[in-house]
Amino acid sequence: MMKREIYKVENDKLIRQRRFCPKCGPGVFLAEHEDRYTCGKCGYTEFKKKEKSPEKKQKQ
């Protein structure tokens, strides 16, 4: 992953695109997977919440 994918500059301010690890602190980013966020340093994992899809009505 390149640094330009992690940071963004807007109005002369640096904006971080990724979340920090709550255990390791600032400077250690969480990797974003399809269903979770993980820290490569300490192994911390947060699972993403699944959105409930509307139930399809069955024809009777």
Backbone bond lengths (Angstrom), bond angles and torsions (degrees), N, CA, C in turn:
res aa  C-N    CA-C-N  psi(-1)  N-CA   C-N-CA  omega(-1)  CA-C   N-CA-C  phi
1 M - - - 1.435 - - 1.524 108.82 -
2 M 1.298 115.52 135.35 1.453 120.55 -178.86 1.533 110.46 -92.21
3 K 1.317 115.96 153.24 1.466 120.99 -178.07 1.525 112.04 -61.00
4 R 1.321 117.26 -29.58 1.461 119.28 -178.85 1.526 112.03 -69.08
5 E 1.340 117.27 -15.11 1.457 121.35 176.80 1.534 111.49 -87.21
6 I 1.313 117.81 -16.57 1.461 122.63 -177.19 1.529 111.62 -97.13
7 Y 1.330 117.05 -32.20 1.461 121.99 -176.44 1.525 110.88 -117.00
8 K 1.339 115.04 156.57 1.458 121.55 177.48 1.518 107.17 -144.04
9 V 1.325 117.55 142.44 1.461 121.55 179.89 1.522 108.37 -110.73
10 E 1.336 115.54 124.32 1.459 122.43 176.38 1.521 108.69 -135.04
11 N 1.319 116.32 126.86 1.466 121.93 177.92 1.524 111.82 51.48
12 D 1.302 117.62 47.10 1.468 124.03 179.66 1.526 113.33 60.92
13 K 1.331 117.53 24.33 1.463 121.48 176.30 1.521 109.03 -123.22
14 L 1.317 115.60 142.62 1.448 122.12 178.33 1.523 109.39 -87.93
15 I 1.324 116.88 125.72 1.458 121.90 179.64 1.519 108.08 -117.34
16 R 1.333 115.36 127.39 1.468 120.51 179.88 1.526 108.75 -87.55
17 Q 1.324 117.07 130.81 1.457 122.30 -176.88 1.525 112.41 -84.87
18 R 1.304 117.68 -24.47 1.463 122.11 -176.59 1.517 111.33 -104.71
19 R 1.329 115.58 162.71 1.463 121.96 178.24 1.524 109.32 -87.53
20 F 1.344 116.17 150.74 1.463 121.55 175.98 1.519 109.75 -85.96
21 C 1.323 116.05 154.56 1.459 121.75 174.72 1.536 107.98 -74.90
22 P 1.348 118.50 127.97 1.463 119.71 -179.93 1.531 113.49 -69.31
23 K 1.323 118.28 -22.90 1.469 121.02 179.05 1.525 111.52 -84.69
24 C 1.333 117.29 -45.14 1.461 121.69 -175.78 1.527 112.72 -81.29
25 G 1.330 116.83 -28.53 1.454 120.89 177.47 1.515 113.55 95.98
26 P 1.331 116.08 -174.68 1.458 121.18 -178.54 1.519 111.95 -59.15
27 G 1.317 115.25 140.04 1.458 120.34 179.47 1.504 113.38 104.41
28 V 1.326 118.00 -17.57 1.460 122.10 177.87 1.525 107.08 -113.28
29 F 1.327 115.19 112.19 1.455 120.34 -175.85 1.519 111.85 -89.66
30 L 1.339 115.10 153.08 1.462 121.38 174.05 1.525 108.76 -88.85
31 A 1.312 116.30 135.84 1.464 121.18 175.18 1.521 107.94 -77.72
32 E 1.326 116.46 139.42 1.462 120.44 -178.38 1.523 109.18 -102.33
33 H 1.321 115.28 117.86 1.459 122.65 176.11 1.518 108.82 -107.63
34 E 1.300 117.44 178.63 1.456 121.42 -177.12 1.529 112.32 -62.00
35 D 1.329 117.13 -39.88 1.461 120.57 -174.66 1.527 114.35 -120.81
36 R 1.346 117.83 4.90 1.462 119.50 -175.77 1.526 111.35 -161.17
37 Y 1.345 115.34 165.68 1.457 123.86 170.48 1.523 106.58 -114.72
38 T 1.327 118.61 134.98 1.463 120.91 -179.89 1.527 111.52 -134.37
39 C 1.328 114.73 151.34 1.456 122.16 175.45 1.525 107.73 -101.33
40 G 1.313 116.72 127.00 1.457 120.82 179.68 1.514 113.21 -77.39
41 K 1.327 117.56 -15.13 1.456 121.53 -177.85 1.529 112.12 -86.95
42 C 1.351 116.43 -51.08 1.469 119.19 -174.81 1.527 113.60 -110.14
43 G 1.345 117.26 -12.56 1.455 120.07 178.44 1.522 114.34 90.15
44 Y 1.328 117.83 5.61 1.462 121.34 178.48 1.530 109.51 -58.17
45 T 1.338 117.49 137.95 1.462 122.47 -178.97 1.519 110.61 -134.18
46 E 1.313 115.99 134.58 1.466 123.62 172.49 1.513 106.51 -122.51
47 F 1.321 116.75 130.18 1.452 120.35 177.97 1.515 109.68 -91.40
48 K 1.326 115.94 141.71 1.460 120.93 177.87 1.515 108.71 -76.88
49 K 1.314 114.91 148.39 1.457 119.50 177.77 1.518 108.92 -79.58
50 K 1.329 115.04 135.91 1.451 119.73 178.27 1.525 108.44 -85.60
51 E 1.326 115.38 135.99 1.459 119.76 176.45 1.513 108.55 -83.44
52 K 1.313 115.84 134.59 1.453 119.78 179.41 1.520 109.00 -77.34
53 S 1.305 115.60 129.64 1.454 119.71 178.15 1.523 108.94 -84.86
54 P 1.312 117.14 145.81 1.470 118.99 179.86 1.525 110.30 -63.98
55 E 1.320 114.60 137.38 1.460 119.31 -178.54 1.515 109.54 -72.29
56 K 1.310 114.51 137.35 1.453 119.35 178.59 1.532 108.88 -82.01
57 K 1.304 113.70 134.93 1.465 118.57 178.94 1.522 108.89 -78.16
58 Q 1.300 114.58 133.77 1.467 120.38 179.47 1.513 109.76 -88.55
59 K 1.312 115.13 139.53 1.472 119.80 177.28 1.510 108.98 -80.45
60 Q 1.318 116.01 136.89 1.463 120.06 -179.98 1.490 110.80 -114.94
